[in-house]
Amino acid sequence: MTSRIVPALLAGVGIIWFVTGAAAAEDAPASDSVSAFLADGGSSSHAARRAAVESLPLERISQPHRQHVERCLRETTLYRHLPTKVFACDGELLSFALHKPETIVDIWRVLGISRLALDPAGPEQWRLSDGYGTVGGLRLVYREHHGQTGLMVFHGRGAYTGPLAPRTLSGSCVLLVRHASAGVNAAGRKQQMMEIDAFVDMDGKGLEIVTRTLHPLIVRSAAANLHEICLFMSSLSQAAETNPEGVVRLVSRLPRTEPADKESLAGIARAAGRGRVRTAAASDEENVQTELAARWLPNENTR
């Protein structure tokens, strides 16, 4: 997970993916598995777009948020249904990540695998900067949860200034995020399903730049971002299952996370690892950091 691949989508909480996705395209995919994954693709078809629009609970989104969402839907420059992801992860941990994405970003920064800054700007609002030319804001405008399934709608605005575009690109996006429990895998680990539909409305000259030049880069990097983030969430979940106290100590050092959120995440880690036998070495925090960061850091930088 390079610092440019990290920002675009946080386990489905799409962080202005059209600009951070473009920035991510400057880096090669992190592994051959990502390249193979990209071959599967998503969909930009009229049928997929129509189904996504019909799934949006517009009548339940309050004004003026509904107006912003409807405008983005009317003036969409680029639509994408990202490939459906099924990955091993504790359901409580995924729910926490979707509602408190700033805490997961804080973990990335402590591990040294991202420059992304994601800070609360009010109830269910965030400011972001990826350190590579992307700034913006994101707001959760609607959510519902029924048993082990959930739906969330985000609206965001952002801007990108960098080498991939001759001028600053700005615009808005709407993200429809659906998630559900997906049983257990062959190893007995709980699995989660994630689906994301993204609608992007570029401002002014950005429309031509995106449609003629950056569209393929955005589509590929958005899929890669989601893939990498799901892998990270799966790794974090496994670490909590096998080494909960190591995760708890890592969480205790997060500099930007509120104490109440640290306590909640620590509780999730302990619950995930309940009943497992651990040795003193297995509960070492350094082991957790090495396991979580190893995929995304050069070997010489991994502790």
N, C-alpha and C positions, 0 to 999 in steps of 0.2 A: 504494500500500500504506500506508494510514494506520496509526498506531500501534495502533489497536484492531482493524484487520483482520489485521495481521501474526500475532498469537500462535497462532491456533487450530490451524493445521496446518502443520508445517514439512516440506514436500515429503513429506507422508505420515506423518511422525513425530508424529502428533496430540498436541498439547500440551493435554491436558484440554479438549477442544474444546467440551464442553457449556457450560462457563462462559465461556470466552474467546469462544466463538461468540456468546453472548448479549451480551457487552460490545461485540463488533464490530457488532452490529445497530444500535447507537446512531448509527453513521455511514452515510451513503449509499454505494452501490457506487462504486468509484473511476472507472468509466467506463461508457459505453453498452455496450461489449463485455461487461462483467460482467453488466449487466442482461439482455442477450441470452442469455448463458450460463446464467443462473439459470432461464430459461424451460425449458431442457432438463431440469432437475431430476435427482434421483437416484431411489432407490426405498426405500420402507419396507414393501414387501409381505412376506407370510408366506413366499412362495417365495424371495425374495432373502435373507431372514433365515435360512431353513433351509439354503440353499446355503452361506451364510457360516459357519454353525455347523459344517456338515459339512467345511468346508475348514480349520477350526482343528485343528492337530495336538495335541489335548489330551493324548494318551497320551505325547507327547514333552516336555511341559512339566513341569519338576521341581516337587515339593512344596516349600514351601507355595504357590508361585505358582499352581499349578493350581487349588488351592482358591479363591483369590481370583478367578481367571478364571471358574470354574464358577459361583460365587455371582453374579457380575455377569451372566452369561448367564441364570441362572434368574430373576433379579429385574429384568430389563431394563425400564426406564421408557421408553426411546426407542431405537429402532434406525434406522440409516440406512446405506444403501449409497450413497456419494457418486458423482457422475458420473465415469465412467472418463476419465482425462486422458491424452492423447498430446501430447507437447511436445518441442521440439528441445532436447537437452541431452546433453553428453558423459556416457557411462555411468560413468566413473570419478569424475567430479564428483558425480553423483547419489548414488553409493554412499558417497562421503565424507560428503555432507550427511546421509544417513540414519544414519550411524554416529557422526558428530560434529556434531550439530545446534547445539551451543553455539557452534561456530565461525561458522556462517552467521548466527546471532543477533548475534554480535560484529560482523560486517560491517554488519548493519542499524544497530546502534547507532553505529558510526563514521560511517555515511552520514547519520545523523540521521533515519531513517524509522521507528524503533520505540523504545519505552520498555521493551520486554520484557527481563527478565533471566532467563537460563537457565544454571544453574551445575551442574557435575558434583557429585553427592552420594555417589559410590561407583562401582564398576564398573557401567557401563550403567544408571546412575540419574541423574536430574536434578531439581533444585529450580527452581521458576519463580515469577515475579511479573510481571504485565503492566503495572503502574503504574496500572491502572484498577479495582482491586478484586479481581483474581484471584490466588490463590496456590495452590500445589499441588506435587505430585511425580509423576514418571513413571519407570517402570522397563521396560526391555526384558527380557521373560521368555522369549523364544524367537526364534531366527532360523535360516534355512537358505538356502543359495545353491547353485544348480546352473547352471553356465555363465553365461548372460546373464539368468537369472531369479532372483528372490529372494522370500522371505516373512519377515515380521517380525510379532511379536505383542507389544503393549505393554499394561501395566496401569497405571492412574494413579488418584490421588485428588486432589481439589481442592475449593476453595470460592470462591464469588463473593459479595461484598458491594457493592451499588451501587444506582443508581436504577431498574434494571429489575426489582428484586424487593423486596418489603416486608420480607423477612428474609434472613439469610444462607442461600445455597443451597450444599449440599455433596453429595458423592457420589463414585462411582467410574466408571471407564470401561475398556473393553477395545477395542483397535484392532487390526484385522487389516490389514496393509499388504502388498500384492503389487505387484511391479514387474518389468519385463522390457524388453529391447531391442525397439524397434518399427521397425527398418529406418532408412531415410533419407527426408527430405522432398524436395520438388521442387528445393530449393536445394542439395541434397547434404549437409545437416546431419543428424547422427545424431539419432534420436528415441527417447524412452523412454515406456513405458506405466506408469501408476500406477492402482491400484484400492485403495480404502479402505472397510472396513466398520467402523462404530462402534456399540458397545453402551454405553448409559449407564444407570446405576443411581443414581437420586436418593434421598437420605436423607429420611425423614419427610415434612414439609410440602412439601418441594421437589417431590415427585411431582405434587401437584395444580397447583402453580404452573407447572410445565413443561408438563404435558399440556393444561391449559386456556388458558394464556396465552402461554408462550414458545416452544412447539413450532415454530410457523412461523418465528419469528425465528432460532432455532437452526439449523433446516434450511437456510434461505437463506444465513445468514452463514457456515456451515460450508462450503457450496459455493463461496461467494465467496472465502473464505480460501484454499482449496485452489487455486482458479483463479489468484489473485494470486501465490501462492508459486511455482507452476509457471512463471508468467511471469518472476518474478525469477530462478529457477534457469536459465531459458532465456537471459535477458539476461546473467547471470554467465558462462554457458558461452560465449556469443558473444564477450563481452569477452575471455575467456581465449584464444579462437581467433584474434582479430584484434589483441589488445594484451596478450600474456601478461606482458610485463615491467611494464606498468602495474598489472596485477592482483597480480603478485608484490610490488610496492612497497606496494600497499594492504594486502595480507595481512601484511606486515612490521610494520605499525602497529597491529595488533589487540591491544588491551590485556589481554584476558582469555583469549587463546588460548595454549595451551602451545607452546613452541618446536618440539617434534616435529610437532605438528599444522600449524603454520605451514609447516614444511619440506615436509610431505606435500602440502598444498594448493598450494604454490608449484610443486612438481614436476608436479602434475596440470595446472596452468595452462600451464607450459612445454611439456608433452607435447601439450596440445591445440593450441598455436600453432606447433608445430614445422614448420619449412619455409616459414613465411609471411614475406613481405618486409614490413618495417616501416620507416617513417620515424621520425626523432627525435620529431616532434610526435605521431605515433600512439602512441608508448610513454609518453606523459605520464600520470601517475597521476591528475591532475585530470580529464582526459578520461574516464577510467574511472569516477570518482566521479559525474561529471555524467550519464553514460549510465545508470548503475545507479540513481541516485536520482531522475532527472527525472520518471518516471511518478508517483512517490508524494510528491513535495514540491511546494508552491506554487512558481511560477516565480521569485519573488523570493528564495526560500530555496535555489535550486539553483545550485551553483557551476559 
